[in-house]
Amino acid sequence: MVGCDGPQTQVQETDERAFRRGQSLLKEGNNDEALAAFLSVIDARRSAPESHLESGLLYLNHVHDPLSAIYHFKKYLEAKPNSEESALVTELINTAQKEYLKQLPGKPYDNETSRLDLLAKVDELQKENERLRQQLVTRQSQFQDLQQRLDRTNQALQQSQQRLAQAGQPVAPIIISERRQEEQQQMNQQSQGPRRYTVEAGDSLSSISRKMYGTPNRWREIYEANTDIMASPNSLKVGQNLRIP
C-alpha cells in the first residue's frame, strides 16, 4: 500500500538557516562571520550558486582576495549560466582580475596578451589547488576509516582473549613495538596538519581555516589561539606566524 506522504523536497538554498544567518550578519556589518556562514552552505550542498555569489562579493570587497572572488563568481556562472545576474557576475570577474593584477609586484602588465596568459595560469593554479584540497579531504577520510577498522580489530581481539581466559586457556600478551607506536604517533600528527601558519597577502581567518582544516568555519579557533598577537579578527598582517590549534 502506497503511503500518503509525498517525496520530500530539499530545502532551497536561500531558505537554508546558514544562508539566512549570513544575510543577517551582512546587515549587521559582521562580514567575517557572514562569509563563514555562506561558505558553510557551499560545503553542505552540491550546488550553492547564491552562496558562491555572496562569498565572491565578500572576498572582493571586504577580504580583498580577488583570486578567491574569481573562483566563487565562476562557480556561480557554472550553476546559473543563463541567469539575469550572469552579465553582472561576468563584469565582477573582470573587476576582480584587474584588482589581482594591481596586487602583483613589479611593473604593471601593459601588454594585454601577457595579462591574459597570466590570468589563465592563475585559473589553472586555482583548479589545481581545489583538486589537491579534495585529495586531502579524501585521504583524511581514508585515514579515519582505517583507524576505525583498527579499533574494531583490537576490540575483537580483546574479546577473544577474554573468552580464552575464561575458558582457562593461556593467553599470549599483546606486545606493541616501540616502532609501531612511533608510526602511529606520526600518522596522528600528519592527520592533524601543520601547527604553524605564516600569513600571506590576501589571507583572512576564514581562508586560513579553509586551508588548514578544509572548512572556513574554524576561523574563531585560530583567532582565539592568537589573541596575544591579534587585536581583532580583522588585524591579520602579512608575515605573522599563527598558531594552528
N, C-alpha and C positions, 0 to 999 in steps of 0.2 A: 504494500500500500504506500502510495506516494505521500510524503508529509506535506503539511500546509505551508511550511516555511519556504520562501523562495531562495535563490542563490544570494549569498552575502556579497555585497559590493565593497570594494576597497575605498577607504576614506580618501576624498580628494586631497591633493597636496596642500591647497590653500586652507583646508579645514583641519590640517594636522595641528595638534596642540603646540608643537615646537615652532611651526611656521607662524602661527598667530602670536606666540610669545616673542618671536623675532621682530614682528611688526610693532608690537607694543614697546619693545626695547628701543627700536629705532626712533619712535616718537619721543621717548624719554631722553634720547641722545646717548644711550649706552651702546655705542657701536660695536665694541669688542664682544660683548655678550650676545648682541644681535647676530653678529657674524657666526659665533659658535652655534647659535640656535639654528640658523639656516644650513650650516654645514652638517649638523646632526640629522636634518631632514634628508640631505643628499646621501649620507651614509646609510640611512634606514630604507630608502626607496630605490627601486631600479631606475625610475625616471622622475626627476625633480627639476623641471626647467625653470619654474618661478624662483626656486631657492638658488639655482645657479645664477639667475639674473641678479637677485638681491646680493648674493655673495660677490659677484663681479663688480657691482657698483660700490660696495664697501671696500673691496680691495683697491679699486681705482681711486676713489675719492677720500677714503679715510686711512687705510693702511699704506697707501702709495706703493702698492706692489702691482705694477702693470702686467707682469707676466702671469700672475695668478688670475688677474682680472680677465685677460685674454682667454685663458683656459676655461673659465666659467661662462664667458659670453659664447664661446664656441660650443660648449655643451648645451647651452640654451638653443642655439640655432640647429644643432643636430636633432634635438627633440621637437622643435617647433619651427621648421624652416619657412613655413608659409604664414606665420602669424602676422598680425598687424604691427607687432613690435620688431619684426625681423630687420627692417631697414634701419631703425634706430639702433639696434644692437650691433649691426654691421658698422655703423658710424662710431659706436663706442669702442669697437675693436680697433678701428683706425686711430682713435684718440689714444688708446692705451699703447699702441705701437709707437706713436710719436713720443709719449711720455717715457717709454722704455729707452728709446734712442737718446733722449736728453740725459738719462742717467748714466750713459756709458762714459767711461773715462777717455781722455784724449780728445782729438779733433772730432767735430761732428761729421756725420756721413752726408756729404753733399751729393754724392753720386747715387741716384735712385736705384740703380742695379745693385750697388753694394748694400743699400738698405734692405732691399727685398731678399737678397741672399742671406743676410744676417738674420732677418725675421724668420725665414724658412728654417735656418739652423736652430733658432730658438724653439720653433714649433716642434722640430724633431727631438730636441732635448727634453721638452715638456712631456712628449709622448713616452720617451724612454724612462723618464723619472716616474711616470704613472705606472708603467709596466713593472719597474723594479719595486715600487711600493706594493703592487698587487702580489708580486712574488714573495715579498717579505711577510705579508699577511698570511699567504698560503703556507709558508714554512713555519710560521708561528703556530698555525692551526695544526699542522702535521706534528710538531713537537708536542703540543698539548695532548694530541691523540695518543702518541707513543707513551707519554708519561702516564696517561690513564690506563693504558694496556699493561704497563709495567706494574702499576699499583694493584691492578686486578690479579695479575700473576702472583705477586708477592702475597696478596691476601689468600689466594687459593692454596699457595704453598704452606702458609702458616696454618691454615685449617687442616690440611692433610697431615702436617706434623703433629698437631694436637690430637687428631684421631689415632695416629700411630702410638702416641704416648699413652693415650687412654687404653689402648689395646695391649700395652706392655711391651711394645716393640722399641728397640733402641733408635734414637733419632740423632742423625748427624747434625751438628750445629751448622748454621749458615754463616759462612765467613765471607765478608765483602772486603776485597783487597783495597789497600790504600789507593792504588792506581785507579780502581773503579770509582772510588769516592771522589777523587780529584776530577775525573772525567765528568761525573755527574754535576759537580760544582761548576765546572767550566760551561757545561750545557745550560745550567740555570742562569749563569751570568750572561751568556750570549743571548738567551731569550729575553733578558731584561733590557738589553740595549745599552748604549753608552751612558755614562753617568755625568758627562760634562758636555756643554754645547757653547760654541762661540758665535755670538750674534753677527749676522751678515746684513748687508744692505737690503731693505725691503722686508725684513723679518717682522713678525708680530708674535705675541704669545700663542695665538691660535695656530699660526702657520708652523711655529716650532713644535707645538703639541702634535700637529698632524705628522711632522717629520719623525718625531721620536716615538710616538705611540700609535700612529696610524689613524688618529682621530683628533679633531680640534678641541674636543670637549674637556680635556685635562689641562687647559691653559692655566686655570686658577692654581692647580697644584704646583706648577712651575713658578708662578709668581710668589706663592706663599713660601716656597723654598729659597727665594732670593730677595726677600724684603730688606735684607741688610745692604743690598746694592741697588735696589729699585724703589723709588719713592712712590710709584703708582704703576698699574699695568701698562700705561702708555709711555713709560720712561725708558724704553729699551734704547741702548746705544750700540752702534756698531763696534765690535771688538770685545763686548762684555762676555765674560766667561760664566755661564749659568750652570747651577747645579740642577741635574735632572733627577727628581725623586723616583 
